[in-house]
Amino acid sequence: METLAKLKKRIIQLELEIQETKKRLPAHSVKPPVMMDLLELEDEYDRLMKRVSELQGSESDSL
């Protein structure tokens, strides 16, 4: 089961991975594999942020 704590922990990990991947991007001639890595990380980050928002909304609805 997804818990907010697990999701938030993964979000923090993703933020670090995104930062590291951005550091690997050259100023010019971005390599497709690096860009794909970055896009995948950002997509997962967006999905998790949406899920956290949904879970927080459902918690406030149940109060």
Secondary structure by P-SEA (a helix, b strand, c coil): cccaaaaaaaaaaaaaaaaaaaaacccccccaaaaaaaaaaaaaaaaaaaaaaaaaaaaaaac
